[in-house]
Amino acid sequence: MEALKDQKFLASRCRTCELVLVPPRIVCAGCFKKMEEFVDLPPTGSLTSYTQVTFPFIDPFTGEKRPIPYCYGMIRLDGADNTFQFFLEEKDIRRIRIGLRVRAVFREEREGTLRDILYFRTAEIPPDAET
């Protein structure tokens, strides 16, 4: 979590099968060997799946009712072999697609927790946007 203060993600890399997993793990999910190598990943990636939430619920980060609608996605961070799930800035599901490039947006004051990430923002112009 300390890497989030520097706007990076820390992952573990397996020395046996070279799988890179975020968040870091003690044991490789691919070959079950001990993972002892850590690598920094950039705050960028691609969307692998997504959904739009339209029902209210209590946000586990804030304890407050989350404004709806909002979008949530599975993000494959650049350099990772698995996905990382988080909130998306875009609320219009018509502007989201599989493969969309995204970038994490961080709070100005960071503490080394998941709350340091505000959301993932689209890192490219959607195909239907005016230029």
C-alpha positions as CSV (number, residue, x, y, z in Angstrom):
1,M,0.0,0.0,0.0
2,E,3.0,2.3,0.6
3,A,3.6,2.4,-3.2
4,L,0.2,4.1,-3.7
5,K,1.7,7.2,-2.0
6,D,4.0,7.4,-5.1
7,Q,1.1,6.8,-7.4
8,K,2.3,3.3,-8.3
9,F,1.0,-0.2,-7.7
10,L,3.2,-2.9,-6.2
11,A,2.9,-6.4,-7.6
12,S,4.6,-9.7,-6.9
13,R,6.4,-11.6,-9.6
14,C,6.9,-15.3,-9.5
15,R,10.5,-16.3,-10.2
16,T,9.4,-19.8,-11.4
17,C,6.6,-19.0,-13.9
18,E,7.0,-15.2,-14.1
19,L,3.4,-14.5,-13.3
20,V,2.9,-10.9,-12.1
21,L,0.0,-10.4,-9.6
22,V,-1.5,-7.3,-8.1
23,P,-2.0,-6.9,-5.2
24,P,1.2,-8.7,-4.1
25,R,0.8,-12.3,-3.0
26,I,2.8,-14.7,-0.8
27,V,2.1,-17.7,-3.0
28,C,1.8,-17.7,-6.8
29,A,-1.7,-18.5,-8.1
30,G,-0.2,-20.2,-11.2
31,C,2.4,-22.6,-9.8
32,F,1.9,-22.3,-6.0
33,K,5.6,-21.3,-5.4
34,K,6.6,-18.7,-2.8
35,M,6.7,-15.2,-4.3
36,E,9.5,-13.0,-3.0
37,E,10.1,-10.5,-5.9
38,F,8.2,-7.2,-6.0
39,V,7.8,-5.0,-9.1
40,D,6.3,-1.5,-9.5
41,L,3.5,-1.2,-12.0
42,P,2.3,2.1,-13.6
43,P,-1.1,3.5,-12.8
44,T,-2.4,2.7,-16.3
45,G,-4.1,-0.3,-17.8
46,S,-7.0,-1.6,-19.9
47,L,-10.6,-2.4,-19.0
48,T,-11.4,-6.1,-19.2
49,S,-15.0,-5.9,-18.0
50,Y,-17.3,-3.4,-16.4
51,T,-20.8,-2.8,-15.0
52,Q,-23.0,0.1,-14.1
53,V,-24.5,0.1,-10.6
54,T,-27.9,1.7,-10.3
55,F,-29.0,0.7,-6.8
56,P,-27.9,2.6,-3.7
57,F,-25.6,1.0,-1.1
58,I,-23.1,2.1,1.6
59,D,-19.6,2.8,0.3
60,P,-17.2,0.6,2.3
61,F,-14.5,3.3,2.0
62,T,-16.5,6.2,3.3
63,G,-19.5,4.6,5.2
64,E,-21.8,6.9,3.3
65,K,-24.4,6.2,0.6
66,R,-22.7,6.0,-2.8
67,P,-24.2,8.3,-5.4
68,I,-25.8,6.4,-8.3
69,P,-25.4,5.5,-11.0
70,Y,-21.7,4.7,-11.1
71,C,-19.5,2.4,-13.1
72,Y,-17.1,-0.2,-11.8
73,G,-14.5,-2.1,-13.8
74,M,-12.0,-4.9,-13.9
75,I,-8.7,-3.3,-14.9
76,R,-5.6,-5.2,-16.1
77,L,-2.8,-2.9,-15.0
78,D,0.1,-2.6,-17.5
79,G,2.5,-5.4,-16.7
80,A,0.1,-7.4,-14.6
81,D,-1.3,-10.9,-15.4
82,N,-4.5,-10.5,-13.4
83,T,-7.1,-7.8,-13.0
84,F,-7.7,-5.1,-10.4
85,Q,-11.2,-4.0,-9.7
86,F,-12.1,-0.4,-8.9
87,F,-14.5,2.5,-9.5
88,L,-14.5,4.3,-12.9
89,E,-14.9,8.0,-13.3
90,E,-17.2,7.6,-16.3
91,K,-20.8,7.2,-15.4
92,D,-22.2,6.8,-18.9
93,I,-22.0,3.1,-19.8
94,R,-22.3,4.0,-23.5
95,R,-18.9,5.6,-23.3
96,I,-17.2,2.5,-21.9
97,R,-15.9,-0.6,-23.7
98,I,-13.7,-3.6,-23.2
99,G,-10.1,-2.6,-24.0
100,L,-10.6,1.0,-23.0
101,R,-7.3,2.5,-21.7
102,V,-7.6,3.9,-18.2
103,R,-5.4,5.7,-15.7
104,A,-5.7,5.8,-11.9
105,V,-6.5,9.2,-10.4
106,F,-5.1,9.7,-6.9
107,R,-5.9,12.0,-4.0
108,E,-3.6,14.9,-3.5
109,E,-2.9,13.8,0.1
110,R,-2.1,10.1,0.1
111,E,-1.8,7.8,3.1
112,G,-0.9,4.4,1.6
113,T,-4.4,2.9,1.5
114,L,-6.9,2.0,-1.2
115,R,-8.7,5.3,-0.4
116,D,-5.7,7.0,-2.1
117,I,-7.2,6.0,-5.4
118,L,-10.2,8.2,-6.3
119,Y,-11.2,6.3,-9.5
120,F,-9.8,5.2,-12.9
121,R,-10.3,7.8,-15.6
122,T,-10.5,7.1,-19.4
123,A,-7.1,7.6,-20.8
124,E,-8.2,8.0,-24.4
125,I,-10.9,9.7,-26.4
126,P,-14.0,7.5,-26.9
127,P,-14.7,6.7,-30.5
128,D,-18.1,8.6,-30.5
129,A,-16.7,11.8,-29.0
130,E,-16.6,15.0,-31.0
131,T,-13.1,16.1,-32.0
